[in-house]
Amino acid sequence: MPGITLTLSGTKNEMLTKKCVLLATQITCDVLKKNSFETMVIVRHIDKDDWFIDGKSLNEWGKNSFRLEVTVVDETCSKDQKAAYQKAIYNAMDQAIGNLHPQSNVHVIDCKAASYGYTGITQEYRYQHKEEFY
């Protein structure tokens, strides 16, 4: 169950938000081999005057930015998958948002299976008791 927090610079734009959510979900499922029905995305918008890189706001830079954090269970994604994911997300967001500051970034958070779950059940428990969930 990947949990994604997607932070976008600028004011809320419903069409752009939906596009970025769909891209993040699709790429997460395709590259990291996750299920879309278990993929959660939370979107935040940060005003460009409140987003700083090297002490200058994005408005001062004249740029846009994003930060995507995805939490996955440790050992479920290879280094090659994570590298491909970084590139795919950055390129997709660059196409969708445009004019990105190069410090826009993706953070893959590997979490222990015993520390992560949904419906009150950890991923470790699901793994150990597969027959109950299939």
Protein Blocks (a to p, Z undefined) as FASTA:
>chain_A
ZZdddddedjddfklmmmmmmmmmmmmmmmnopafklcccddddddfklcceehiafkln
opacddddddddehiacfklmmmmmmmmmmmmmmmnoppafkbccddddddfklgceehi
afklmmmmmmlmZZ
